[in-house]
Amino acid sequence: SACSSMAASHTGALVIVEGKDTLDPFISSEMPFDADIRSEILLAIFAKSSPIHDGAVIVSKGRISKVKSVLPISTSALVPMGVGTRHRAAIGITEKSDAVAFVVSEERGELSVAHRGNIFKPESQEILFRLVQDMLSGKKII
């Protein structure tokens, strides 16, 4: 619900849910954090006035474990035209791990999900939930 709210308000965000693979080798900078995954917390982190809104939030073992995380940027020629750094980072981390990345475009107010180096724009909340459930269960999406 936090990502949907941020999309509606054109608040950019990048939330990475760690899978079985640790993300530590791929994060070049971060700030340790420890909090429950709650909509209010994510909204506060990504608020434009927040000092920790830049970078990605890392969710590990069911908790927000890092903020202000700097991730690898995809350099693939297959990345869709017109996507920015946030989307390239979402694709980049999912090229190197089994993580699922939620990315909210500040400019377009759209929510996308990246997994295994691919990015998807779910057309509804129902499709989003089904897509993420399949991704987290290890089901091959494409």
N, C-alpha and C positions, 0 to 999 in steps of 0.2 A: 504494500500500500504506500510505503514511503516513496518508492520509485514512481508510482503513478502520480502522487502528489507533486513530486519534483518536476515531472514531465509537464503537468498542467501549469505550473508556475515558471516554466523555462529555467529551472535551476539545474545546472550541469552536475552530474554525479557519476562515479565509477565505483561499483561494489563488486568485489571478487570473492567468490565462495570457493575455498580451497577444497579440492577433492582428495584422493588418496596421495597424490604427489605433493610434497612440500613446496611452497613457493619461495622459501628463503633464498635459494641460489639466484633467483631472478629479480629480486627486489634490490635496487641500488641505494635506496634511502627510505627510511620510514620512521614513524614515531610509535613506540609501544603504547597500547591502549588495552583496556579490559572492560568490556561492558556487554550486557545482554543485547541481543538483536531486537531492537524496538524501533518502531517507526519514528517516535519522538527523538530518539538519539540520532538516527540517521539524518533526519531533517535538520537538527541542530548542527551536526558536523558539516553538512554541505551548504548551510546558509551562507550567502555571499559575504556576510559580515563576520563569519567565523574565521579565526586565525588558522584553522586546520582544514579548510574546505578544499584546498588544492591537493591533487593526488588521489590515490585510490584508498578505499577502505578494504581491509582484508578480514574476511570471516573465516575463522579456523576453529574446528571442533565445536561448532555451535555458538561461538562468541565473536564479537568484534575484537580482533587482536592487534590490529595496526591501523594507523591513519597516516595521511600524507605520504603514502607509498608511491615510489617512482618505479614504473614497470618498463619492460622492454617494449619498443615500438615495432610493429610489424612493418617489414619492408617489402612484403609480397606485392607483386604486380597485380594480383587478383583482388586486392582490397578495393571495394567500390570507390569510384570517384566521388569527391565532395565530402568524404568523412574526415574528421579532424583528429587531433592528437589523442583525445580521450578514447575515440573508437579504435584507433590504431593500437593503443595500449591494451584495450580489451581483447582485440584479436591477437596481439603479440603474446600476451600471457597465456592465452588458450592454445597457441601454437606450441608452446613449450611445456604445457602441463595439462592435467585433466580438469582444471578449474572451470567454473561457470562464471561469466562476467556479465553484470547488469550495467548498462551504460545509458545515461540520460543526456540527450543533446540539449544544450543550453539554447542554441539557435533555433532548432526546429521543434523543441518540446516533445520529442519522441523517445520512447523507451525501446532499446534493442537488447538482445541477449547474444553473447558470443560463447562458442564452445568448439573445441577442436579446430580452431583457426577459421571458423565460419561465423558470420553474424546474421542474425535473424531479427525481423521486426514483426512481432506477434500482432495480429489484428484485433485481438480481444484479450481480456483478462483470463478467460477460460482457456484460450489457446496458449497463453503465456504459462499458466499453471501446468498444463499438460506437457508442454515443451520442456519446462524446467524439471518436472518429475522424470521425464524420459532421460534427460541429460544426467541427472544425479544418480539414476539407477544404472547408468552405463549403456543404455540403449543407443544404438547407432541412429543418428538423426538423418544424415544424408549419405 
